[in-house]
């Protein structure tokens, strides 16, 4: 049971949230990508051993979609890496 | 008759006898007893038969470490596989042994013992692998026994759950835990102290020690009283912290909460810091036949003598490799017991230990090779460790101490690390992974004064205060020379009594290549079961270490997982049962439906909706046909309230909806709507529904009933994560708008009879438009949508007006023969029309083109969710060739087809080319009609395809367009 800090509600139990998966790079403009690049963006989901940025929905709270950095080895919620990952 | 009750002493009430039965015979114990201590006091030895070999087993321990004395309770307390040592004795308790029939003394299953040497580790997996293990597993598991789950529910009562929040959680109210609690609570911390015993004190309850010149239990009493007086302290007894989860979230079960009717209480505790003051457990020493009833842990003997006033045997031998057993010998003597000798595997016994029992014979450098006796211990064979002449000592009790293992389970569950300490021959807490500390014996501080100091120091560090003065407490220093197993052992030397795992089994596992300790565990099952190897695991590690020539630290431990001790399912579930776990959602018409005898269904998302309204003597099919005919030829009404509804408001809603839907919504004018599909970005159909524009900046959309929550999440995710700064506000209004949908050729007449200020003419109020006004005098929003293919008016009102509206509709419709329509009829009507239903025609493979709905995929928009993915997929699959496409199917001959039945080429038994998604009796066609997904189906209309049923029967079907009725939509536009 993770303890997740919601920017509006403060630290709350994981059971109030819905997991939204790892954060992917921003959705590109499809006009600027060929099929292979688009498929890569669409299907490549970050899955590192270590810190990963992921999004959670505070469904049983204020409704905010928020992001945290979670270390997949320890479940520790950590600061964003300085170099962006 | 080996054991007997002492005349006085102990933590029991000698004046309060309790009656109980064991294996059908009546016995008497005393208040304060456990079932185990009462059995010993009655001279009982043989309490169970073992799991695999059905060997006679007795009581070994005195608490949660007990590996062998498993019992089943019957009657009001019915429960299986309990340790006799943890069952508090109550008046009228009924218990029986597990694993033996008809009795532990005469066990038919014991014939398995004769074949015992043919059942080595892995035997079952090797022998019963063809054709597969699953075939044999049930019978083998039944033979292996253990108690069955109670057939009837246990005593009346309920379970509840509670949340706890504290700065400091202390697991264990022994000397270290109480000391830590005192220091932290005095410093003002919010403290929870949770202990699994029936009373606080931990190991002190079983020992005769002094603190500050007074009996140690007096200090315990004072400490507990002080804590009770502090406002921010919660002290729980008979409560076990059994799991540690992420971020210091701990699970605890209170097994005897003081509230009538409450059986157990489950705590979920978020703790700022955790101290594991969980003490230590003694381990055994493997030697031949070390499982004979009468071989006990030395600490358990001490506990029975001092705490329960029971002498477990008349003539005791003590077998030890460390100092702690000398205090046990002293306590046995003080209680009037006889000790034949102390067999110590150490060549040099510290003088301080000998000084405790100067009158006893100590056989230093000796070991017990084997135990004698069949169903009870009669003697032990001893020999010098270095080899030499053997001799036999007659005894009926052997108290064994192989050293102490700190209870590091909770610590390790938090992923905190362990290290192996050579001097203590034990695994100790090393680096914490969360805000965790260990104190007392759990941290290797075995002597009393060290334990007290350790508790005080850890708590002082957490509370950031000075360490207080530690009271004087005399205790023998711990000294050990590890002795992992007796080399010269004769007979089976058990490491794990509960799973019947011997030293030979571990050696076999190693020979067969299962060299890692985790593999040894899985191959031999050592350390599994109810006790989770509390007495044996470290000996397994020691055995592996000796065999592989490694240090125990290099072998390492297996992973410690929750729960620490068994937890009842009731405690985990708490009150989350039935309606409290998954409550139904109702509309204001639910009661009306029930009153009319509707058969109720779940319509998705726990909404309860009527399936159909049978009349007396009517079959389901007859009732559904009647409802369908009403809609097709007269008028019907259904309660459409559960449909998901959202209002979207803001300047950017049009743009936002164009991104979400595959077609264009921004071009809608106020009062008008459109059907649309929402795709995920990987091109799958997420949902379908209608979208209406209310005014310049307000929109209302509907989703399918079961997907409302998922679509809400999806829309908020897109808005918040991908469209930051867009001026859109999404409000779920599913429960704010309830509706009665009046449908059928007579719908307009019913609306007129109800009375409305809305112009109902098709010119003023065409299909797919929306009007606000009044219906039957109630404020209403009327929408012309149709999920049945007939003229329909969806009359939306506030929930408080819904029941009145419904009654008025039934009144006004009576002249027209209006009927309420359930979801069965709705299903028939939509299949007749070829309207798709998510979960029937739409799965994770189907796109809009397959459904013949290519028109809904906008070509004008450069981008929307899923557009690119669908384009890539269709380009990749040869322009859509070979895809399964939606078609209608007409069975020839006319007969029903089960939903999901496969279509195969020519009806042959080969790869399927599709399946039937729905098949209903059409009241307009007066025959069975269906829908199917069929490979290249659009090009095959007019051809014959074949349904192949289970068993090989083949039904030919004519392939048609999906719409079986009114293909031009004249009726719904009328």
Interface residues (C-beta under 8 A of the other chain):
Chain A: X1 X2 X3 X13 X14 X18 X20 X23 X26 X27 X29 X30 X31 X35 X38 X39 X42 X43 X55 X57 X59 X63 X64 X65 X74 X75 X77
Chain B: X245 X246 X247 X248 X249 X268 X270 X415 X433 X681 X682 X709 X713 X716 X717 X720 X721 X722 X862 X863 X867 X868 X869 X872 X875
